[in-house]
Amino acid sequence: MSEAEAGRAALRRALAPRLGRLGTPLELIAEDVVGEEDATIDWIAASSDGAAWVVLVEPLAAEHELLVRALAQRAWVAARVADWCKLAPSLSLRSEIEPRLLLVAREFDRMLRIAAREASADPIRLARWSGDAEQPDLELLEPLPRVRRPAPALPPAAPRALASVFRTGLTEADLTG
């Protein structure tokens, strides 16, 4: 195992028990699941309302590719939840609820946060970890607020015909002659 892989494994071990501190208690039900395109899903979890959660961990700053991967993995999980419930009826998952996403990284740039807000009716949760990878602190990031644009102004009323007040002092005779 490379040093990077060992660091990632240590971070995941430290993060797992802290996930429930993010406002939604999560029960981890699977780890290192091989999902869409043979990419690994760090955890699949269940919340008390029966929603499946796809949790992806990025040890460094999140790239936009993480969001693309998360959306693809959510579709992959959604297609399998009903079968998992048949195979293991004790799972607290409900197939009629769209799986939710939790992305964990050291940092998220503004563009990724906006894309996460816009990608789904149920906002994608973003959690930032900080400190030491052996004992990381987790902070749930609030979705960025939508920018409300002012209502367009009414078009200006058509201008009234202006009466010319300019007088040249010319007479009809000056113009014809």
N, CA, C and O of each residue as an XYZ file, in Angstrom:
708
protein
N       0.851     -1.172      0.000
C       0.000      0.000      0.000
C       0.896      1.235      0.000
O       1.823      1.345      0.803
N       0.605      2.165     -0.915
C       1.409      3.377     -1.008
C       1.123      4.291      0.186
O       0.162      4.085      0.927
N       1.967      5.293      0.354
C       1.783      6.239      1.453
C       0.471      7.013      1.293
O      -0.222      7.274      2.276
N       0.133      7.381      0.046
C      -1.121      8.103     -0.209
C      -2.329      7.230      0.128
O      -3.291      7.703      0.733
N      -2.276      5.947     -0.268
C      -3.384      5.034      0.035
C      -3.515      4.814      1.538
O      -4.627      4.745      2.063
N      -2.377      4.704      2.235
C      -2.404      4.521      3.689
C      -2.996      5.755      4.372
O      -3.760      5.630      5.328
N      -2.642      6.946      3.880
C      -3.195      8.181      4.439
C      -4.692      8.280      4.214
O      -5.434      8.717      5.093
N      -5.132      7.872      3.028
C      -6.569      7.886      2.712
C      -7.320      6.903      3.606
O      -8.398      7.220      4.109
N      -6.757      5.716      3.804
C      -7.400      4.705      4.655
C      -7.500      5.203      6.097
O      -8.523      5.001      6.751
N      -6.445      5.852      6.595
C      -6.470      6.390      7.964
C      -7.526      7.485      8.089
O      -8.244      7.549      9.087
N      -7.616      8.342      7.082
C      -8.620      9.407      7.097
C     -10.024      8.807      7.123
O     -10.871      9.256      7.895
N     -10.276      7.813      6.301
C     -11.605      7.188      6.263
C     -11.943      6.528      7.594
O     -13.074      6.637      8.068
N     -10.977      5.847      8.201
C     -11.229      5.225      9.516
C     -11.595      6.286     10.550
O     -12.468      6.063     11.389
N     -10.936      7.426     10.490
C     -11.207      8.495     11.450
C     -12.533      9.200     11.160
O     -13.205      9.652     12.087
N     -12.915      9.298      9.892
C     -14.149      9.999      9.526
C     -15.405      9.177      9.808
O     -16.435      9.741     10.178
N     -15.339      7.870      9.641
C     -16.535      7.017      9.735
C     -17.363      7.276     10.994
O     -18.570      7.486     10.874
N     -16.782      7.272     12.191
C     -17.624      7.495     13.377
C     -18.096      8.945     13.530
O     -18.974      9.219     14.348
N     -17.533      9.867     12.763
C     -17.901     11.282     12.884
C     -19.032     11.687     11.935
O     -19.581     12.780     12.069
N     -19.385     10.829     10.986
C     -20.397     11.195      9.991
C     -21.746     11.506     10.622
O     -22.471     12.369     10.128
N     -22.091     10.825     11.698
C     -23.365     11.058     12.363
C     -23.468     12.405     13.049
O     -24.553     12.788     13.487
N     -22.377     13.126     13.152
C     -22.379     14.441     13.807
C     -22.744     15.571     12.848
O     -22.666     16.745     13.209
N     -23.134     15.224     11.652
C     -23.408     16.241     10.634
C     -24.886     16.590     10.535
O     -25.327     17.125      9.517
N     -25.650     16.298     11.566
C     -27.056     16.687     11.574
C     -28.014     15.576     11.209
O     -29.149     15.570     11.685
N     -27.599     14.640     10.383
C     -28.436     13.509      9.995
C     -27.737     12.238     10.452
O     -26.696     11.881      9.901
N     -28.290     11.541     11.455
C     -27.640     10.289     11.874
C     -27.626      9.289     10.721
O     -28.655      9.030     10.096
N     -26.462      8.740     10.451
C     -26.307      7.783      9.359
C     -25.815      6.452      9.905
O     -24.915      6.399     10.743
N     -26.424      5.380      9.415
C     -25.982      4.027      9.737
C     -25.211      3.511      8.524
O     -25.786      3.341      7.449
N     -23.917      3.261      8.694
C     -23.118      2.750      7.581
C     -23.519      1.305      7.318
O     -23.520      0.477      8.229
N     -23.861      1.005      6.061
C     -24.294     -0.356      5.734
C     -23.363     -1.051      4.750
O     -23.430     -2.272      4.605
N     -22.498     -0.306      4.074
C     -21.535     -0.920      3.158
C     -20.342      0.012      2.996
O     -20.472      1.234      3.071
N     -19.181     -0.590      2.774
C     -17.944      0.175      2.625
C     -17.194     -0.338      1.405
O     -17.227     -1.530      1.099
N     -16.520      0.567      0.713
C     -15.726      0.210     -0.470
C     -16.543     -0.558     -1.502
O     -16.127     -1.616     -1.974
N     -17.697     -0.023     -1.845
C     -18.574     -0.655     -2.826
C     -18.081     -0.279     -4.219
O     -17.828      0.892     -4.501
N     -17.948     -1.272     -5.082
C     -17.548     -1.009     -6.461
C     -18.810     -0.636     -7.224
O     -19.693     -1.468     -7.429
N     -18.886      0.627     -7.643
C     -20.082      1.149     -8.283
C     -19.914      1.330     -9.775
O     -19.254      0.536    -10.446
N     -20.521      2.388    -10.284
C     -20.502      2.701    -11.714
C     -19.067      2.837    -12.216
O     -18.212      3.426    -11.554
N     -18.823      2.277    -13.405
C     -17.501      2.351    -14.042
C     -16.388      1.814    -13.138
O     -15.242      2.256    -13.222
N     -16.735      0.865    -12.280
C     -15.778      0.243    -11.357
C     -15.099      1.240    -10.421
O     -14.010      0.974     -9.911
N     -15.737      2.380    -10.196
C     -15.222      3.364     -9.241
C     -15.742      3.002     -7.850
O     -16.851      2.488     -7.706
N     -14.941      3.273     -6.847
C     -15.288      2.903     -5.480
C     -16.163      3.958     -4.816
O     -15.897      5.157     -4.898
N     -17.215      3.480     -4.156
C     -18.044      4.318     -3.288
C     -17.509      4.083     -1.882
O     -17.468      2.943     -1.418
N     -17.097      5.153     -1.197
C     -16.500      4.983      0.125
C     -17.472      4.316      1.088
O     -17.132      3.319      1.725
N     -18.689      4.864      1.199
C     -19.699      4.256      2.065
C     -21.070      4.401      1.444
O     -21.352      5.361      0.727
N     -21.916      3.430      1.732
C     -23.353      3.566      1.521
C     -23.945      3.504      2.917
O     -23.630      2.613      3.706
N     -24.807      4.467      3.206
C     -25.385      4.576      4.545
C     -26.895      4.713      4.416
O     -27.426      4.928      3.327
N     -27.572      4.583      5.550
C     -29.021      4.769      5.605
C     -29.331      5.793      6.686
O     -28.722      5.789      7.755
N     -30.289      6.673      6.393
C     -30.753      7.617      7.410
C     -32.050      7.089      8.002
O     -32.628      6.133      7.484
N     -32.504      7.700      9.072
C     -33.682      7.199      9.786
C     -34.954      7.244      8.943
O     -35.900      6.511      9.230
N     -35.000      8.092      7.904
C     -36.186      8.143      7.044
C     -36.148      7.088      5.938
O     -37.070      7.015      5.125
N     -35.094      6.271      5.897
C     -34.991      5.200      4.912
C     -34.247      5.576      3.646
O     -34.144      4.761      2.729
N     -33.727      6.787      3.576
C     -32.977      7.200      2.388
C     -31.594      6.565      2.393
O     -30.927      6.497      3.426
N     -31.178      6.103      1.225
C     -29.801      5.637      1.060
C     -28.925      6.871      0.853
O     -29.344      7.841      0.222
N     -27.731      6.825      1.381
C     -26.766      7.911      1.223
C     -25.519      7.357      0.560
O     -24.995      6.320      0.968
N     -25.050      8.048     -0.457
C     -23.781      7.737     -1.108
C     -22.777      8.730     -0.542
O     -22.952      9.942     -0.668
N     -21.723      8.210      0.084
C     -20.718      9.071      0.710
C     -19.394      8.864     -0.019
O     -18.883      7.748     -0.108
N     -18.852      9.962     -0.536
C     -17.554      9.926     -1.210
C     -16.589     10.831     -0.463
O     -16.944     11.940     -0.063
N     -15.367     10.350     -0.279
C     -14.341     11.089      0.454
C     -13.210     11.450     -0.498
O     -12.712     10.605     -1.241
N     -12.819     12.703     -0.463
C     -11.668     13.195     -1.225
C     -10.682     13.755     -0.208
O     -10.996     14.735      0.467
N      -9.494     13.157     -0.081
C      -8.550     13.622      0.940
C      -8.059     15.054      0.739
O      -7.665     15.710      1.702
N      -8.079     15.540     -0.486
C      -7.578     16.887     -0.774
C      -8.749     17.802     -1.107
O      -9.885     17.532     -0.718
N      -8.473     18.870     -1.816
C      -9.540     19.765     -2.268
C     -10.367     19.046     -3.327
O      -9.826     18.344     -4.181
N     -11.672     19.228     -3.261
C     -12.566     18.561     -4.207
C     -12.442     19.188     -5.586
O     -12.393     20.411     -5.721
N     -12.393     18.361     -6.586
C     -12.412     18.800     -7.977
C     -13.829     18.604     -8.496
O     -14.620     17.882     -7.889
N     -14.149     19.235     -9.603
C     -15.492     19.111    -10.170
C     -15.810     17.670    -10.551
O     -16.976     17.279    -10.576
N     -14.791     16.885    -10.844
C     -14.973     15.480    -11.189
C     -15.641     14.721    -10.042
O     -16.367     13.758    -10.288
N     -15.410     15.137     -8.797
C     -16.027     14.474     -7.646
C     -17.546     14.579     -7.714
O     -18.246     13.614     -7.408
N     -18.056     15.723     -8.106
C     -19.503     15.904     -8.223
C     -20.072     15.041     -9.347
O     -21.135     14.441     -9.189
N     -19.381     14.977    -10.464
C     -19.824     14.138    -11.585
C     -19.853     12.673    -11.151
O     -20.813     11.955    -11.429
N     -18.806     12.242    -10.473
C     -18.737     10.857     -9.989
C     -19.868     10.583     -8.999
O     -20.474      9.512     -9.032
N     -20.155     11.542     -8.119
C     -21.217     11.367     -7.125
C     -22.582     11.205     -7.793
O     -23.367     10.344     -7.397
N     -22.866     12.022     -8.794
C     -24.152     11.916     -9.489
C     -24.290     10.569    -10.195
O     -25.363      9.967    -10.179
N     -23.213     10.097    -10.811
C     -23.249      8.789    -11.472
C     -23.440      7.670    -10.448
O     -24.190      6.726    -10.696
N     -22.768      7.771     -9.303
C     -22.902      6.733     -8.276
C     -24.291      6.747     -7.653
O     -24.814      5.695     -7.285
N     -24.899      7.932     -7.530
C     -26.263      7.994     -7.004
C     -27.215      7.234     -7.926
O     -28.068      6.483     -7.453
N     -27.073      7.424     -9.234
C     -27.921      6.701    -10.188
C     -27.682      5.194    -10.075
O     -28.626      4.407    -10.145
N     -26.436      4.799     -9.901
C     -26.095      3.379     -9.775
C     -26.746      2.786     -8.525
O     -27.320      1.698     -8.579
N     -26.658      3.501     -7.401
C     -27.259      3.025     -6.146
C     -28.783      2.988     -6.266
O     -29.411      2.022     -5.833
N     -29.380      4.024     -6.845
C     -30.840      4.087     -6.978
C     -31.384      2.874     -7.723
O     -32.458      2.369     -7.396
N     -30.644      2.410     -8.721
C     -31.088      1.260     -9.511
C     -31.004     -0.049     -8.731
O     -31.540     -1.060     -9.185
N     -30.349     -0.061     -7.575
C     -30.128     -1.304     -6.831
C     -30.803     -1.364     -5.464
O     -30.870     -2.437     -4.863
N     -31.298     -0.250     -4.965
C     -31.855     -0.228     -3.605
C     -33.002     -1.226     -3.451
O     -33.057     -1.936     -2.446
N     -33.910     -1.300     -4.409
C     -35.043     -2.234     -4.294
C     -34.549     -3.678     -4.179
O     -35.088     -4.452     -3.388
N     -33.531     -4.046     -4.957
C     -32.979     -5.405     -4.871
C     -32.314     -5.646     -3.520
O     -32.456     -6.723     -2.941
N     -31.584     -4.642     -3.011
C     -30.936     -4.796     -1.711
C     -31.979     -5.011     -0.612
O     -31.759     -5.794      0.312
N     -33.112     -4.315     -0.716
C     -34.172     -4.473      0.291
C     -34.758     -5.883      0.249
O     -35.138     -6.423      1.288
N     -34.837     -6.486     -0.940
C     -35.327     -7.868     -1.058
C     -34.311     -8.849     -0.485
O     -34.678     -9.811      0.188
N     -33.033     -8.600     -0.756
C     -31.986     -9.496     -0.271
C     -31.780     -9.385      1.239
O     -31.462    -10.372      1.901
N     -31.961     -8.198      1.770
C     -31.751     -7.961      3.203
C     -32.896     -7.097      3.729
O     -32.741     -5.884      3.868
N     -34.049     -7.714      4.023
C     -35.212     -6.940      4.471
C     -34.963     -6.137      5.748
O     -35.699     -5.195      6.040
N     -33.938     -6.501      6.501
C     -33.660     -5.771      7.739
C     -33.015     -4.405      7.477
O     -32.927     -3.580      8.386
N     -32.564     -4.162      6.235
C     -32.012     -2.838      5.918
C     -33.112     -1.802      6.065
O     -34.265     -2.052      5.714
N     -32.758     -0.667      6.572
C     -33.762      0.378      6.784
C     -33.873      1.303      5.575
O     -34.116      2.500      5.726
N     -33.695      0.746      4.370
C     -33.751      1.552      3.152
C     -35.139      1.504      2.532
O     -35.847      0.502      2.632
N     -35.515      2.603      1.892
C     -36.779      2.669      1.151
C     -36.451      3.038     -0.293
O     -35.852      4.080     -0.561
N     -36.851      2.173     -1.209
C     -36.478      2.357     -2.615
C     -37.185      3.533     -3.277
O     -36.719      4.016     -4.309
N     -38.293      4.008     -2.718
C     -39.009      5.129     -3.345
C     -38.365      6.485     -3.041
O     -38.766      7.498     -3.614
N     -37.384      6.515     -2.156
C     -36.681      7.763     -1.840
C     -35.389      7.807     -2.649
O     -34.586      6.875     -2.606
N     -35.197      8.896     -3.386
C     -33.967      9.036     -4.171
C     -32.765      9.084     -3.228
O     -32.793      9.799     -2.226
N     -31.711      8.330     -3.541
C     -30.519      8.384     -2.693
C     -29.973      9.809     -2.599
O     -30.080     10.600     -3.536
N     -29.397     10.103     -1.465
C     -28.814     11.422     -1.213
C     -27.297     11.320     -1.261
O     -26.722     10.235     -1.165
N     -26.673     12.468     -1.412
C     -25.218     12.497     -1.567
C     -24.571     13.308     -0.455
O     -25.059     14.370     -0.069
N     -23.461     12.783      0.050
C     -22.609     13.492      1.002
C     -21.191     13.405      0.468
O     -20.638     12.317      0.313
N     -20.612     14.561      0.191
C     -19.239     14.626     -0.300
C     -18.376     15.229      0.800
O     -18.711     16.269      1.367
N     -17.266     14.570      1.094
C     -16.361     15.014      2.153
C     -15.005     15.305      1.520
O     -14.433     14.454      0.839
N     -14.494     16.519      1.749
C     -13.185     16.899      1.206
C     -12.573     17.961      2.107
O     -13.238     18.516      2.981
N     -11.306     18.229      1.878
C     -10.626     19.264      2.658
C     -11.153     20.646      2.281
O     -11.224     21.532      3.133
N     -11.523     20.843      1.011
C     -11.989     22.160      0.561
C     -12.893     21.998     -0.651
O     -12.730     21.066     -1.439
N     -13.849     22.915     -0.796
C     -14.741     22.967     -1.952
C     -14.704     24.389     -2.498
O     -14.906     25.346     -1.751
N     -14.448     24.532     -3.798
C     -14.452     25.888     -4.349
C     -15.891     26.348     -4.599
O     -16.828     25.550     -4.562
N     -16.043     27.631     -4.851
C     -17.368     28.239     -5.010
C     -18.151     27.617     -6.169
O     -19.353     27.382     -6.040
N     -17.494     27.349     -7.287
C     -18.182     26.770     -8.447
C     -18.760     25.397     -8.108
O     -19.890     25.089     -8.490
N     -17.999     24.578     -7.400
C     -18.492     23.255     -7.037
C     -19.665     23.376     -6.066
O     -20.624     22.610     -6.157
N     -19.598     24.324     -5.145
C     -20.698     24.512     -4.190
C     -21.972     24.967     -4.901
O     -23.067     24.532     -4.543
N     -21.842     25.830     -5.895
C     -23.012     26.261     -6.665
C     -23.569     25.082     -7.457
O     -24.781     24.868     -7.478
N     -22.697     24.318     -8.106
C     -23.146     23.161     -8.890
C     -23.842     22.138     -7.997
O     -24.843     21.549     -8.405
N     -23.331     21.916     -6.791
C     -23.958     20.967     -5.863
C     -25.350     21.438     -5.467
O     -26.261     20.625     -5.308
N     -25.516     22.728     -5.310
C     -26.833     23.280     -4.961
C     -27.810     23.109     -6.121
O     -28.979     22.789     -5.900
N     -27.351     23.317     -7.341
C     -28.228     23.315     -8.508
C     -28.490     21.925     -9.080
O     -29.438     21.752     -9.846
N     -27.687     20.946     -8.732
C     -27.766     19.629     -9.366
C     -28.971     18.808     -8.941
O     -29.316     17.838     -9.616
N     -29.613     19.166     -7.852
C     -30.662     18.311     -7.327
C     -31.656     19.130     -6.518
O     -31.301     20.151     -5.929
N     -32.914     18.670     -6.496
C     -33.925     19.341     -5.669
C     -33.549     19.227     -4.191
O     -33.749     20.167     -3.422
N     -33.005     18.072     -3.798
C     -32.510     17.886     -2.437
C     -31.024     18.214     -2.484
O     -30.256     17.469     -3.092
N     -30.598     19.308     -1.859
C     -29.202     19.724     -2.010
C     -28.211     18.620     -1.647
O     -28.420     17.846     -0.713
N     -27.155     18.577     -2.397
C     -26.068     17.647     -2.122
C     -25.322     18.202     -0.917
O     -24.945     19.374     -0.899
N     -25.110     17.369      0.079
C     -24.437     17.818      1.296
C     -22.929     17.804      1.080
O     -22.370     16.858      0.526
N     -22.295     18.863      1.525
C     -20.845     18.984      1.441
C     -20.307     19.143      2.852
O     -20.779     19.987      3.614
N     -19.318     18.330      3.196
C     -18.693     18.425      4.516
C     -17.200     18.629      4.326
O     -16.544     17.914      3.569
N     -16.686     19.617      5.029
C     -15.253     19.921      4.952
C     -14.579     19.314      6.177
O     -15.047     19.472      7.305
N     -13.472     18.618      5.934
C     -12.702     18.122      7.064
C     -11.468     18.996      7.215
O     -10.938     19.523      6.237
N     -11.021     19.141      8.454
C      -9.839     19.954      8.718
C      -9.046     19.315      9.843
O      -9.499     18.374     10.495
N      -7.861     19.846     10.054
C      -7.013     19.329     11.122
C      -6.204     18.133     10.669
O      -5.878     17.987      9.491
N      -5.892     17.293     11.615
C      -5.071     16.109     11.396
C      -5.921     14.987     10.800
O      -7.056     14.777     11.228
N      -5.386     14.273      9.827
C      -6.126     13.178      9.190
C      -6.435     12.049     10.171
O      -7.371     11.282      9.944
N      -5.671     11.933     11.250
C      -5.924     10.888     12.251
C      -7.097     11.250     13.162
O      -7.770     10.362     13.686
N      -7.347     12.555     13.356
C      -8.458     13.033     14.189
C      -9.074     14.267     13.534
O      -8.976     15.372     14.068
N      -9.703     14.077     12.385
C     -10.214     15.246     11.654
C     -11.472     15.828     12.293
O     -12.266     15.119     12.912
N     -11.626     17.124     12.126
C     -12.870     17.799     12.488
C     -13.721     17.857     11.230
O     -13.201     18.048     10.131
N     -15.022     17.692     11.391
C     -15.946     17.753     10.260
C     -16.881     18.932     10.428
O     -17.380     19.194     11.523
N     -17.115     19.642      9.335
C     -18.025     20.785      9.337
C     -18.924     20.667      8.114
O     -18.443     20.575      6.985
N     -20.227     20.669      8.348
C     -21.183     20.638      7.247
C     -21.291     22.038      6.671
O     -21.551     22.993      7.403
N     -21.093     22.168      5.369
C     -21.188     23.472      4.718
C     -22.638     23.735      4.345
O     -23.318     22.863      3.805
N     -23.097     24.920      4.630
C     -24.452     25.307      4.248
C     -24.481     25.529      2.742
O     -23.503     26.012      2.170
N     -25.601     25.179      2.088
C     -25.685     25.476      0.653
C     -25.568     26.982      0.431
O     -26.082     27.783      1.212
N     -24.890     27.345     -0.636
C     -24.778     28.767     -0.958
C     -26.167     29.305     -1.287
O     -26.941     28.636     -1.971
N     -26.488     30.497     -0.810
C     -27.813     31.051     -1.117
C     -27.929     31.383     -2.597
O     -26.949     31.722     -3.260
N     -29.135     31.277     -3.084
C     -29.387     31.659     -4.474
C     -29.341     33.179     -4.571
O     -29.796     33.885     -3.671
N     -28.796     33.661     -5.655
C     -28.760     35.098     -5.890
C     -30.088     35.480     -6.516
O     -30.456     34.982     -7.580
N     -30.787     36.351     -5.854
C     -32.074     36.809     -6.387
C     -31.825     38.044     -7.237
O     -31.308     39.059     -6.772
N     -32.203     37.921     -8.467
C     -32.035     39.052     -9.381
C     -33.244     39.964     -9.239
O     -34.363     39.482     -9.065
N     -33.030     41.284     -9.311
C     -34.176     42.190     -9.218
C     -35.106     41.984    -10.411
O     -34.668     41.642    -11.509
N     -36.387     42.198    -10.171
C     -37.360     42.072    -11.258
C     -37.023     43.101    -12.327
O     -36.626     44.224    -12.014
N     -37.183     42.718    -13.581
C     -36.863     43.686    -14.635
C     -37.784     44.899    -14.532
O     -38.972     44.775    -14.232
N     -37.219     46.048    -14.782
C     -37.997     47.290    -14.734
C     -38.973     47.309    -15.902
O     -38.710     46.740    -16.961
N     -40.092     47.967    -15.691
C     -41.060     48.110    -16.772
C     -40.439     48.950    -17.874
O     -39.675     49.874    -17.596
N     -40.763     48.637    -19.129
C     -40.188     49.451    -20.201
C     -40.706     50.880    -20.077
O     -41.837     51.097    -19.642
N     -39.893     51.841    -20.452
C     -40.339     53.230    -20.326
C     -41.543     53.487    -21.230
O     -41.669     52.906    -22.307
N     -42.406     54.356    -20.771
C     -43.581     54.715    -21.566
C     -43.105     55.423    -22.835
O     -42.055     56.066    -22.852
N     -43.896     55.289    -23.884
C     -43.544     55.945    -25.147
C     -43.475     57.454    -24.910
O     -44.342     58.021    -24.245
N     -42.453     58.095    -25.449
C     -42.332     59.542    -25.222
C     -43.477     60.305    -25.891
O     -43.954     59.937    -26.965
N     -43.892     61.355    -25.236
C     -44.931     62.206    -25.819
C     -44.319     63.001    -26.964
O     -43.131     63.325    -26.955
N     -45.142     63.302    -27.931
C     -44.664     64.132    -29.037
C     -44.312     65.503    -28.471
O     -45.100     66.122    -27.756
N     -43.145     65.948    -28.798
C     -42.691     67.227    -28.271
C     -43.016     68.347    -29.255
O     -42.797     68.221    -30.460
N     -43.525     69.404    -28.735
C     -43.755     70.585    -29.569
C     -42.457     71.367    -29.587
O     -41.867     71.633    -28.540
N     -42.019     71.731    -30.772
C     -40.762     72.449    -30.889
C     -40.927     73.881    -30.411
O     -41.859     74.587    -30.797
N     -40.025     74.274    -29.586
C     -40.034     75.661    -29.125
C     -38.948     76.456    -29.842
O     -38.754     77.641    -29.574
N     -38.259     75.809    -30.734
C     -37.196     76.468    -31.477
C     -37.811     77.303    -32.591
O     -38.605     76.798    -33.385
N     -37.460     78.530    -32.649
C     -37.982     79.419    -33.691
C     -36.789     80.025    -34.412
O     -35.835     80.505    -33.800
N     -36.876     79.984    -35.713
C     -35.763     80.516    -36.496
C     -35.963     81.975    -36.876
O     -35.002     82.689    -37.161
N     -37.187     82.401    -36.878
C     -37.456     83.768    -37.321
C     -37.591     83.860    -38.826
O     -37.732     84.960    -39.361
N     -37.551     82.733    -39.526
C     -37.709     82.752    -40.973
C     -39.183     82.895    -41.323
O     -40.061     82.422    -40.601
N     -39.425     83.535    -42.411
C     -40.794     83.672    -42.900
C     -40.947     82.819    -44.136
O     -39.965     82.308    -44.674
N     -42.177     82.666    -44.587
C     -42.463     81.883    -45.787
C     -41.726     82.477    -46.979
O     -41.256     81.736    -47.842
N     -41.622     83.752    -47.039
C     -40.946     84.420    -48.151
C     -39.456     84.082    -48.154
O     -38.850     83.957    -49.219
N     -38.861     83.933    -46.963
C     -37.443     83.576    -46.890
C     -37.196     82.178    -47.456
O     -36.134     81.918    -48.022
N     -38.158     81.286    -47.310
C     -37.988     79.910    -47.761
C     -38.231     79.760    -49.256
O     -37.644     78.866    -49.865
N     -39.043     80.566    -49.862
C     -39.370     80.422    -51.278
C     -38.523     81.335    -52.157
O     -38.505     81.143    -53.373
N     -37.911     82.195    -51.670
C     -37.323     83.161    -52.530
C     -35.922     83.323    -52.499
O     -35.380     84.151    -53.231
